[in-house]
Amino acid sequence: MLSIIIPCYNEEEIIEDFIDELRENINKIKEDFEIIFVDNKSSDKTVLKIKQDINKFKKMQNNMSLKLFW
């Protein structure tokens, strides 16, 4: 299994664009994989935006697992 670990800290301004870009390219992965967002106590709305956008992934692939730690 491939693990994609994404560290985050106060990324409110760019996290939505990042997630959209990731979604556009994620279907190139043919093996089982997981995406792990790790937030280091952001003081902005990074975690909220990740939670809102994480649903975009759920409809994509069966070989994918999503996790968020904060």
Number of C-alpha atoms within 10 A of each C-alpha: 9 11 13 12 13 11 12 19 17 16 19 18 12 11 19 17 11 12 17 14 11 12 14 10 10 16 10 8 12 10 9 13 18 15 17 16 19 16 18 13 13 14 11 13 15 20 25 11 17 19 12 10 15 17 11 12 17 12 8 12 14 9 12 19 14 15 11 15 12 11
